[in-house]
Amino acid sequence: MDPRGAWRYSVKIGVVVEGASEKKFLDRVLHKYNPNVQFDVRIMKGRNKLIQSSVSMMQQFYSARYQRGFFITDLDDNECPLQIIHEFPDEVRENALKPKAIRFVTICVAMRDLEGWLLADQEAIRSVLPQCEYIAPSDTSNLNTGKLLTKLWNSEHPNTALNKISFAASMSYNFDPARAAVNSPSFEYFWKRLRSCISNC
């Protein structure tokens, strides 16, 4: 977001993600569905760096007078989101566990990853891959998302490797949070917390 336009926004929210796919996707989706909010999406290049930088990021967002900071990380091979939450430094984790009315930080664990959120919206998938007959399951949390997404891509582009960053960017144009929330509990959690924060700021 261009800081020269920051004066137009009464609500400012910082979002920290693992990689470029998440940033490409969220930059468009967040601003499209929340046009009156300034989002500052930062890349940390992996979960470890995201967690290690979380105190500094929280302090930067707070100093910039943002209303909230969100940390979004993947579940990957962990069995439980709480395992990841407990890896965050005490200062961040304790803030995230405060009552919603007074917390500054929210930690969201995508299950099992960003691709699980993308696959939750079958109409957006079909807009990017119009020849596939993909039907989203009722819960994308336990899918082998990388394998499935590659299979869907190869069904239409057998001679071209899937570029996850480009795919996420393409998905952002037609992705509908309301549709995705039906099939991804972790996306629903993130979106509800985000909308609640915006409404109460």
DRENRO-34450 format. One line per 2 residues: number of its first residue (from 1); their letters; for each residue x, y, z of C-alpha. Coordinates in pm, 1 decimal, always signed. Last residue first. Example, Ala and Ser with C-alpha at 12.3 -4.5 7.8 and 13.67 -1.06 7.14 Angstrom:
2
2> SA> +1367.0:-106.0:+714.0; +1230.0:-450.0:+780.0 .
END
This chain:
201
201> CN> -1233.2:-36.1:+1529.8; -1514.6:-279.5:+1613.9 .
199> SI> -1625.9:-359.2:+1260.0; -1269.3:-393.5:+1130.1 .
197> CS> -1170.2:-627.8:+1413.4; -1482.6:-837.6:+1365.9 .
195> RL> -1413.5:-861.5:+993.4; -1059.6:-984.8:+1057.2 .
193> RK> -1160.2:-1233.5:+1323.5; -1436.9:-1368.3:+1100.0 .
191> WF> -1202.2:-1395.2:+802.8; -929.7:-1577.8:+993.5 .
189> YE> -1166.4:-1826.5:+1157.5; -1348.7:-1890.2:+826.8 .
187> FS> -1012.6:-1950.8:+661.6; -930.5:-2207.8:+929.5 .
185> PS> -1272.2:-2372.4:+898.2; -1229.0:-2416.5:+521.9 .
183> NV> -1528.2:-2533.8:+318.0; -1797.9:-2278.1:+403.3 .
181> AA> -1540.5:-2001.6:+456.9; -1429.9:-2035.2:+94.9 .
179> RA> -1767.5:-1931.2:-44.0; -1796.0:-1627.0:+182.4 .
177> PD> -1435.1:-1528.0:+115.2; -1495.8:-1514.9:-261.7 .
175> FN> -1192.8:-1567.8:-484.7; -1244.1:-1433.2:-836.6 .
173> YS> -941.2:-1206.2:-883.0; -730.4:-1362.5:-606.6 .
171> MS> -707.4:-1695.8:-785.0; -478.9:-1549.3:-1051.4 .
169> AA> -236.0:-1421.2:-786.0; -237.3:-1758.6:-612.2 .
167> FS> -162.7:-1929.7:-944.5; +121.8:-1691.8:-1021.8 .
165> IK> +282.8:-1760.3:-684.2; +218.6:-2134.8:-708.0 .
163> NL> +386.4:-2169.9:-1046.6; +260.8:-2504.9:-1176.7 .
161> AT> +489.7:-2654.9:-1436.9; +383.4:-2632.9:-1800.7 .
159> NP> +354.2:-2924.0:-2043.4; +46.5:-3086.9:-1893.8 .
157> HE> -141.6:-2755.4:-1863.1; -509.0:-2844.9:-1832.1 .
155> SN> -499.6:-3169.1:-1633.0; -157.2:-3065.8:-1504.6 .
153> WL> -311.4:-2782.9:-1303.5; -569.4:-3005.2:-1135.9 .
151> KT> -303.9:-3264.6:-1050.0; -68.8:-2996.9:-915.5 .
149> LL> -347.7:-2860.6:-695.7; -425.6:-3207.8:-565.8 .
147> KG> -64.1:-3296.5:-482.9; +2.3:-2965.0:-309.1 .
145> TN> -324.8:-2976.0:-119.2; -294.6:-3321.7:+31.1 .
143> LN> -633.6:-3254.7:+181.0; -692.6:-3256.4:+556.8 .
141> ST> -817.9:-2902.1:+607.5; -1020.5:-2881.5:+285.6 .
139> DS> -1354.0:-2940.8:+462.8; -1684.5:-2989.0:+279.2 .
137> PA> -1494.1:-3099.1:-28.8; -1458.3:-2858.3:-322.0 .
135> IY> -1574.9:-2990.9:-657.3; -1323.5:-2972.1:-941.4 .
133> EC> -1445.9:-3047.8:-1291.5; -1145.1:-2901.0:-1471.3 .
131> QP> -1179.1:-2724.6:-1806.1; -1211.6:-2371.8:-1665.6 .
129> LV> -884.3:-2382.5:-1465.7; -850.1:-2024.7:-1338.9 .
127> SR> -1224.8:-1959.5:-1318.2; -1274.6:-2319.7:-1210.3 .
125> IA> -1056.3:-2267.5:-903.6; -1248.2:-1949.3:-818.8 .
123> EQ> -1574.9:-2140.9:-842.7; -1435.7:-2423.0:-627.0 .
121> DA> -1353.3:-2193.7:-336.5; -1210.2:-2412.3:-59.4 .
119> LL> -917.4:-2507.2:-283.4; -767.3:-2162.2:-234.4 .
117> WG> -784.6:-2186.1:+145.4; -623.0:-2529.7:+146.9 .
115> EL> -359.6:-2393.5:-92.0; -267.0:-2139.9:+175.6 .
113> DR> -159.0:-2425.2:+403.2; -293.2:-2720.8:+600.6 .
111> MA> -489.9:-2571.6:+742.7; -395.4:-2203.8:+764.3 .
109> VC> -295.6:-2114.3:+1121.0; -409.1:-1769.1:+1231.1 .
107> IT> -243.6:-1574.2:+1513.6; -421.4:-1252.5:+1617.3 .
105> VF> -233.5:-967.1:+1781.4; -361.9:-651.5:+1951.7 .
103> RI> -582.7:-808.5:+2216.7; -819.1:-586.0:+2416.5 .
101> AK> -1172.4:-670.3:+2298.7; -1077.4:-1019.7:+2185.1 .
99> PK> -982.5:-1127.8:+2536.8; -606.7:-1192.6:+2565.1 .
97> LA> -462.4:-1507.4:+2408.0; -294.9:-1323.6:+2118.0 .
95> NE> -115.4:-1095.4:+2364.9; +19.5:-1393.1:+2555.8 .
93> RV> +144.6:-1552.7:+2233.4; +319.5:-1238.1:+2116.5 .
91> ED> +502.8:-1160.5:+2440.1; +573.9:-1528.3:+2510.0 .
89> PF> +753.0:-1579.8:+2178.2; +566.9:-1792.0:+1922.5 .
87> EH> +629.4:-2167.8:+1922.2; +319.4:-2226.0:+2138.1 .
85> II> +101.0:-2106.7:+1849.4; +254.8:-2371.8:+1626.8 .
83> QL> +170.7:-2664.0:+1853.9; -170.2:-2505.8:+1918.9 .
81> PC> -251.3:-2543.9:+1548.2; -248.6:-2924.8:+1591.7 .
79> EN> -96.1:-3218.5:+1408.7; +196.2:-3040.0:+1249.6 .
77> DD> +281.9:-3145.1:+894.9; +195.0:-2816.0:+723.9 .
75> LD> -7.5:-2596.3:+964.3; +74.9:-2286.0:+764.2 .
73> TI> +129.3:-1937.5:+908.1; -70.6:-1616.7:+923.4 .
71> FF> +23.3:-1349.9:+1179.1; -229.4:-1068.4:+1209.6 .
69> GR> -163.1:-727.7:+1367.1; -439.6:-493.8:+1476.6 .
67> QY> -548.1:-130.3:+1497.4; -228.9:+5.6:+1344.8 .
65> RA> -78.4:+295.9:+1531.7; +258.7:+279.8:+1350.9 .
63> SY> +420.7:+205.0:+1687.7; +182.4:-88.7:+1733.7 .
61> FQ> +258.1:-224.7:+1389.2; +632.7:-196.8:+1448.7 .
59> QM> +604.9:-355.2:+1794.8; +410.0:-649.5:+1659.3 .
57> MS> +658.7:-692.7:+1376.2; +954.0:-690.5:+1617.6 .
55> VS> +786.2:-945.2:+1842.4; +691.3:-1164.2:+1545.0 .
53> SQ> +1033.9:-1171.0:+1380.1; +1135.2:-1513.8:+1514.5 .
51> IL> +789.2:-1654.6:+1439.3; +787.9:-1527.6:+1082.2 .
49> KN> +1150.5:-1632.9:+1036.5; +1067.2:-1987.7:+1139.2 .
47> RG> +747.3:-1996.9:+934.8; +905.1:-1909.6:+602.4 .
45> KM> +1012.1:-1608.9:+398.5; +888.5:-1327.0:+628.7 .
43> IR> +663.4:-1142.5:+383.1; +472.9:-833.1:+501.3 .
41> VD> +117.7:-727.2:+414.2; +28.1:-371.6:+521.4 .
39> FQ> -346.6:-340.4:+484.8; -522.5:-2.9:+480.3 .
37> VN> -897.4:-42.5:+525.9; -1172.9:+135.9:+335.0 .
35> PN> -1173.2:-107.7:+44.1; -1232.7:-416.6:+261.8 .
33> YK> -1343.3:-685.3:+15.7; -1109.0:-588.0:-267.2 .
31> HL> -832.4:-469.7:-33.7; -810.2:-801.0:+148.8 .
29> VR> -845.6:-1011.6:-164.9; -579.6:-825.4:-365.3 .
27> DL> -299.7:-810.3:-109.6; -405.6:-1148.7:+25.1 .
25> FK> -323.3:-1348.9:-286.1; +3.2:-1187.6:-384.4 .
23> KE> +116.5:-1184.0:-18.6; +26.1:-1547.6:+41.6 .
21> SA> +207.3:-1661.2:-270.5; +510.9:-1446.3:-185.7 .
19> GE> +581.3:-1614.8:+145.2; +528.3:-1674.9:+514.7 .
17> VV> +274.6:-1407.4:+601.4; +256.1:-1103.2:+831.0 .
15> VG> -53.7:-881.5:+817.9; -67.9:-528.7:+957.9 .
13> IK> -402.4:-353.9:+986.7; -492.7:+11.9:+946.8 .
11> VS> -844.3:+145.9:+1002.5; -924.4:+515.6:+947.3 .
9> YR> -790.6:+506.5:+593.1; -757.7:+804.7:+359.7 .
7> WA> -445.2:+936.5:+534.8; -257.4:+624.5:+420.5 .
5> GR> -255.3:+739.5:+57.7; +105.8:+857.3:+58.1 .
3> PD> +197.6:+529.8:+231.6; +132.5:+342.3:-96.9 .
1> M> +0.0:+0.0:+0.0 .
END
